Amino acid sequence: MTTLVFASTFSLNSRANAQNMICTVTDPTGTPLNVRDRPNGKVINSLRNGRDVDILDIKSDNRGRPWARVAGYHNNRYRVWGWVIREFISCYES
């Protein structure tokens, strides 16, 4: 029971911390960042450098690289874009 309470508390704290974070696409190549349907999957979109995003989830691909599921606003509508390689998203506390 103690472990369950700890895990629940950790999860809630992680969500609270994520809500105070501002994340931005920062691809060092300067080209739009490919967005994929799953970690290392098919390209379905791209995001330009400087685009603010929310990280909804993080998973690793079969090579152990972290990928972030990102979302954000476009034309005043919030949408989930897909998965991007995590190293090209920079985050800081708001």
C-alpha positions in Angstrom: 0.0 0.0 0.0 2.8 2.4 0.8 4.3 1.9 -2.7 1.0 2.6 -4.3 0.5 5.9 -2.4 4.1 6.9 -3.3 3.5 6.1 -7.0 0.3 8.1 -7.0 1.9 11.0 -5.3 4.9 10.9 -7.7 2.5 10.8 -10.7 0.5 13.8 -9.4 3.7 15.8 -8.7 5.0 15.0 -12.2 1.8 16.3 -13.8 1.9 19.4 -11.7 5.5 20.0 -12.6 4.7 19.5 -16.3 2.0 22.2 -16.1 4.6 24.7 -15.1 6.9 23.9 -18.0 7.2 25.7 -21.3 8.6 23.6 -24.1 9.7 24.7 -27.5 10.9 22.9 -30.7 14.7 23.5 -31.0 16.0 21.4 -33.9 19.7 22.5 -34.4 19.5 21.8 -38.1 17.0 24.7 -38.5 14.7 22.6 -40.6 11.1 21.7 -39.5 11.0 18.8 -37.0 9.3 15.6 -38.2 6.3 14.5 -36.3 5.5 10.8 -36.4 2.5 8.6 -35.7 4.5 6.6 -33.0 8.1 6.7 -31.8 10.3 6.3 -34.9 7.2 5.7 -37.0 5.7 7.2 -40.2 6.1 11.0 -40.7 2.7 12.6 -40.5 3.5 16.3 -40.0 6.3 18.7 -39.1 6.8 21.6 -36.6 8.9 24.7 -37.1 11.6 25.8 -34.7 10.2 28.1 -32.0 6.8 26.4 -31.8 5.6 26.0 -28.2 4.5 22.5 -27.4 3.2 20.5 -24.4 4.8 17.1 -23.7 2.0 14.6 -23.0 4.0 11.4 -22.8 7.6 10.1 -23.2 8.5 6.7 -24.6 11.7 5.1 -25.9 12.0 3.4 -29.3 13.7 0.0 -29.9 17.1 1.7 -29.9 16.5 3.3 -26.5 16.0 6.9 -27.8 13.4 9.0 -25.9 10.5 10.3 -27.9 7.9 12.9 -26.8 4.2 12.9 -27.7 3.5 16.6 -28.2 0.5 18.9 -28.5 -0.2 22.6 -28.8 -2.4 25.3 -30.3 -2.8 25.9 -34.0 -5.4 28.4 -35.3 -6.8 28.8 -31.8 -7.5 25.0 -31.6 -5.6 22.6 -29.2 -4.5 19.5 -31.0 -2.2 16.5 -30.4 0.4 16.5 -33.2 2.2 13.2 -32.6 5.7 12.0 -31.6 9.0 13.8 -32.0 12.5 12.9 -30.9 12.8 14.3 -27.3 16.3 15.9 -27.7 14.9 18.5 -30.1 12.4 19.9 -27.5 13.8 22.3 -24.9 11.8 22.9 -21.7 12.1 25.4 -18.9 10.0 26.4 -15.9 7.5 29.2 -16.4 
